[in-house]
Amino acid sequence: MSARKHKLPKAWLDRVVTHFTLTLIGAVVVLFGCGPAPSASTASPSNPSTDASKPDNSVELSPDQLTAIKIEPLGTYLFTIEKRGVGSVDFDNKLYFDNNLSKQVFPTQSGKIINALAELGDQVQKGQPLYTISGPRERELAVSSPITGQVTSVNASPGLQVEPGKAPAPYAVADVSTKWMVGNVAESDSTFFQVGQPVEVRVASFPGRAFEGKLIKVYPTVDGNTHRVMIRSEVADPANELRSGMLADFVVRVQQPNEATAVPANSVVREPDGTMTVWVTSDRHRFSQRVIKTGLREDDHVEVPEGLQPGELVVTEGAIFLSNLLQAPPSD
C-alpha cells in the first residue's frame, strides 16, 4: 500500500517565507550598515589626521628678518684629499741606518788622531779639513768633509786610534738643507700613502709657516702594539731652521684635488637627532629645511654629495636663525 501524502496549508507556507526574508534582510543590515570603519590602508591620502602628522619644515620671513640671512646659489669647491698626522724632524741618523743625508767621515788609512779641527754644530764646506791623523814617516794627514753641511757628530779625541770604516766614525756631517720628517700613520690609512706624494710640515717654532717636501719611504711593517705604519719624508730647509727632534704636524696630499658640490660651513646645521640640514628657497621669501649628506671639509667648505641640486638657492649665513624660528613655539 502506497504512503499517503499530506498537503500543507498555504497560509502556513506564507508565514515561513516572510520570516526567512526578514531574517536575511536583518543580517545584511548588520553586516554592511553597522560594520567597522575602513582600515588605515584604504584611507584617503587627504585624511586630516594623517596630514597633521607631517611637520611643515618651512618658514616665511618678513622683510626685516631677511636682513639676518644671506642667500647664494649652490656652488662647487676644489677639495684636496689629504691625510694628517704627527711626526718629528730628524737628520742625523738617530733612527735609521739608510740615512743619505748624514755622511760618516772615516780616514782612508789607519792612524792616531792628532787634531780635531771642527766642533759639533759647525757649518763646513765640501773639502774642508775636519781632523788630522798621523801617517807614514810621522806625516800629518788631513781628513776632509765629503759634503757641505753641518757637523752632527764628533768622536775625535787626540791620540785615539782610528781605522777606515770602523765605527764610530770620528766625524759625521749632514746636508742640513734637507731634513727628514718621520711620522706614523694609522694602519687603516696606510694604503693611501705612496712615494712621491707632496707633504707640508709645520712646527710650533715657526707658526703660520709650512715647510714643503715629499714622501720618500713607506715602511713595509705594521707596529703590532700601535697598529701604525712608519713613513719618512724629505723636507726642504735651505736656511737650516728646523732642528732634529722637533715635533711636527704634517699633511700628505694622497690624491688629486676633487671638485665637488659644496656649501659654506655656516650653511650646515647639526640637528638634535644627528642629521645635517641646510635651508633652501626658490622665492627668497619662504625657506624649506632640507636633510643632506655631508662629506669632505676644507677651509670652511663642506662637501654635499646628496640632498641638493645644482642651481638651488641656499642660505649661507643665518641657517641657525632659521632653525631656531622653526623650533620656536607659535605666538599667541
Buried (B, 14 or more C-beta within 10 A) or exposed (E): EEEEEEEEEEEEEEEEEEEEEEEEEEEEEEEEEEEEEEEEEEEEEEEEEEEEEEEEBBBEBEEEBBEEBBBEEBBEBEBBBBBEBEBBBBBBBBEBEEBEBBBBBBBEEEBEBBEBBBEEEBEBEEEBBBBBBBBEEEEEBBBBBEBBBBBBBBBBEEEBEBEEEEEEBBBBBBBBBBBBBBBBBEEEBBEBBEEEBBBBBBBEEEEEEBBEBBBBBBBEEEEEEEEBBBBBBBBBBEEEBBBBEBEBBBBBBBEEEEEBBBBBBBBBBEEEEEEBBBBBBEEEEEBBBBEBEBBBEBEEBBBBEEBBEEEBBBBBBBBBBBBEBBEEEEEE
